Amino acid sequence: MAKLLVIEDEPDVRNVMEYNLALAGHEVVSAGDGRQGLRLAREIKPDLVLLDLMLPDLSGTEVCRALRDDQELRGTPVLVVSALGEEIDRVVGFELGADDYVTKPFSVRELVLRVRAILRRRTNPNAAGSTIEFGRLRIDLEAHRIWVGPEEVNLTALEFKLLVTLFERRDRVQSRGSLLEQVWGIESRISTRTVDAHVKRLREKLGRARDYIETVRGIGYRFAGVPPSG
């Protein structure tokens, strides 16, 4: 059972989410505005936050940014559930560090499946004690931590999964569609620009190791077979 925090100001929508997520076996705590949501997040340390973007006090983007800036909460997955369904809204959400995006009105079954997929990515262990070293990059698979040189880099659960997936298939081109299936964990109908937004953010975080992820024009991405020189 996972501990979920729902931040949603519409009572009817919040009640539907609470009921169905609890029915799926989760412990659900809810908040009706952004400030209350942030306070609860710091108190209960949820396994996943389901976040509306249009809140009466703080915007959902402000809440997401605050979660990512909090040392104890920055690794907490965020699933945006919003009526803002334009592609630009999705891209902005992902650039802020959201792990997935569901548009209202949503299918309850799809919402539950997406929650399950995010939690599976978060809790599925890799080989115990397994550490990857590649050029400047060091990845601790068990602890879900990475370093570029001596500096640790903070990644969201989805960014970590994306990096490891690309590395495991290094020197082989991965299409955007393939990455959506492998990283998001479900058959997805969201735009492949989602992948581009995440790769862009991941590269920014990797800094001096950003060139390890290569763009293959018109197809997708490839992790370098050997560390680039320099």
Secondary structure, DSSP 4 states (H G I P E B T S, - for coil): --EEEEE-S-HHHHHHHHHHHHHTT-EEEEESSHHHHHHHHHHH--SEEEE-S--SSS-HHHHHHHHHHSTTTTTS-EEEEES--SHHHHHHHHHTT-SEEEESS--HHHHHHHHHHHHHHHH---STT-EEEETTEEEETTTTEEEETTEEE---HHHHHHHHHHHHTTTS-EEHHHHHHHHH-S---S-THHHHHHHHHHHHHHGGGGGGEEEETTTEEEE-SSPPP-
